[in-house]
Amino acid sequence: MSKKKEKKQKAEEANEEEELKPGAIYLSHIPHGFYEREMKSYFTQFGEVTNLKLIRSKRTGRSRGFAFIEFATSVAAKEAAEAHNNYLLFEKVMKCRYIDPATLKPNTFRQFTLKKRVKPVKKPKTQAEIQSYVKGVLERESKRRDRLKSLGIEYEFPGYSGCIETKEYKLETPKHTIFTDGDEQ
């Protein structure tokens, strides 16, 4: 064999090996509503999608508009990148380019978990807490009235003292009787 044929054969073998390696694409300007499930089903027309990562906001969980998609073969990834560069979808022009998977960070395709904030549960106020709150409101109101009088303003208003009776607040008791095993009649 001649040297040219050997070089050509080696190049073809290298291309065949490269085609069997996985490939990835970077997809940007993704429209709202085109999420993981839709992307995976859409991009399977080019080949087997092995991994997909839509980048989301840590705070809200909404899409940030770009994604990484890994294909089983680099040929499928290159075809998808070529077909979807400047592709119009939902009134947005998507940008797409082929990325060598070796350049991706190892944790690119790790799973996303949204950190949910837990709201504290408000417990009902006790009788003492309610009474101290009412007492404080009435004291502040009487100080306001005294301040107005000291300034020479004679102004009468019902305020809180007209709305709140200074009586003991009773906690509601159940209106039904609870029987235990021995008390039933």
C-alpha positions in Angstrom: 0.0 0.0 0.0 1.0 3.5 -0.6 1.5 6.1 2.1 -1.5 8.1 1.0 -3.8 5.1 1.3 -2.4 4.2 4.7 -3.0 7.8 6.0 -6.5 7.7 4.5 -7.3 4.4 6.2 -5.9 5.6 9.6 -8.0 8.8 9.3 -11.1 6.8 8.5 -10.5 4.5 11.5 -9.9 7.5 13.8 -13.2 9.0 12.5 -15.0 5.8 13.2 -13.7 5.7 16.7 -14.6 9.3 17.3 -18.1 8.7 16.0 -18.7 6.0 18.6 -17.7 8.3 21.4 -20.4 10.4 23.1 -21.0 14.0 22.1 -22.7 16.9 23.7 -24.3 20.2 22.7 -24.8 23.5 24.4 -28.3 25.0 23.7 -29.1 28.6 24.6 -32.0 31.1 24.2 -34.4 28.3 25.1 -38.0 29.5 25.2 -40.3 29.2 28.2 -42.2 26.0 28.2 -39.5 23.9 26.5 -38.3 21.9 29.5 -36.5 18.6 30.2 -39.3 16.2 29.1 -40.0 18.1 25.9 -36.3 18.4 25.1 -35.6 14.8 25.6 -38.5 13.6 23.4 -37.6 16.2 20.7 -33.9 15.5 20.5 -34.3 11.7 20.4 -34.9 12.2 16.6 -31.2 12.7 16.2 -30.1 9.8 18.4 -30.1 8.4 21.9 -30.0 11.2 24.5 -28.0 9.9 27.5 -28.0 13.0 29.7 -29.8 16.3 29.7 -29.3 19.3 32.0 -31.6 22.3 31.9 -30.0 25.0 34.0 -32.4 26.4 36.6 -32.4 29.2 39.2 -31.5 28.0 42.6 -33.9 30.4 44.2 -37.0 30.1 42.1 -36.5 26.8 40.1 -37.3 28.5 36.8 -35.4 27.8 33.7 -32.4 30.2 33.0 -32.7 29.6 29.3 -29.8 27.3 28.5 -29.1 23.6 28.6 -26.5 20.8 28.0 -27.5 17.7 26.1 -25.3 14.6 25.8 -25.9 12.1 23.0 -24.6 8.5 22.8 -22.6 9.3 19.6 -20.8 12.5 18.6 -22.4 12.2 15.1 -25.8 12.6 16.5 -24.7 15.6 18.6 -23.1 17.3 15.6 -26.2 16.8 13.5 -28.4 18.2 16.3 -26.1 21.2 16.8 -26.0 21.9 13.0 -29.8 21.6 12.7 -30.7 23.7 15.7 -28.3 26.6 15.4 -30.5 29.7 14.7 -33.6 27.5 15.0 -36.8 29.5 15.6 -39.0 27.9 18.3 -41.8 29.7 20.2 -40.8 33.1 18.7 -37.2 32.7 20.0 -34.1 32.0 17.9 -32.2 29.2 19.7 -28.4 29.0 19.5 -26.8 25.6 19.5 -23.2 24.4 19.3 -21.3 21.1 19.6 -19.1 20.7 22.7 -16.5 18.0 23.2 -17.6 16.0 26.3 -14.1 16.0 27.6 -14.3 19.8 28.1 -17.5 19.5 30.3 -17.1 19.6 34.0 -17.7 16.2 35.7 -20.8 17.5 37.7 -22.5 19.1 34.7 -25.3 16.5 34.6 -25.9 16.2 38.3 -29.5 16.3 39.4 -31.1 19.6 40.4 -32.9 20.0 43.8 -34.8 23.1 44.7 -34.2 24.2 48.2 -37.6 24.8 49.7 -38.0 27.2 52.5 -40.1 25.9 55.4 -42.5 28.4 56.9 -42.9 28.2 60.7 -46.3 27.1 61.9 -48.0 29.7 64.0 -49.3 28.2 67.2 -52.4 29.6 68.9 -51.8 32.3 71.5 -52.4 31.5 75.1 -54.8 33.5 77.4 -51.8 35.2 79.1 -50.3 36.3 75.7 -53.7 37.7 74.5 -54.1 39.7 77.8 -50.6 41.1 77.7 -51.1 42.2 74.0 -54.4 43.9 74.8 -52.9 45.6 77.9 -50.0 46.9 75.8 -52.3 48.3 73.1 -54.4 50.1 75.6 -51.4 51.5 77.4 -49.9 52.9 74.1 -53.3 54.4 73.3 -53.6 56.2 76.7 -50.0 57.6 76.2 -51.1 59.0 72.8 -54.2 60.6 74.4 -52.0 62.2 77.1 -49.5 63.5 74.6 -52.3 65.1 72.6 -53.7 66.8 75.8 -50.2 68.0 76.7 -50.0 69.7 73.3 -53.3 71.5 74.0 -55.3 69.4 71.5 -58.7 68.4 72.7 -59.6 65.6 70.5 -61.8 62.6 71.4 -61.7 59.5 69.4 -63.0 56.0 70.2 -59.7 54.3 69.6 -59.0 50.8 70.8 -60.5 51.4 74.2 -63.9 51.8 72.6 -63.6 48.6 70.6 -62.0 46.3 73.2 -63.7 45.5 76.4 -61.3 44.9 79.3 -62.7 41.6 80.3 -61.2 38.2 80.7 -61.0 36.3 77.4 -62.2 32.7 77.8 -60.8 29.9 75.7 -63.6 28.0 74.0 -64.4 24.7 75.5 -65.7 21.8 73.3 -69.5 21.8 73.0 -69.7 18.0 73.0 -68.9 15.5 75.7 -66.2 13.0 75.2 -66.9 9.6 76.8 -64.2 7.1 77.7 -64.7 3.3 77.7 -66.0 3.2 81.3 -68.1 6.3 81.3 -70.5 5.4 78.4 -74.2 5.2 79.3 
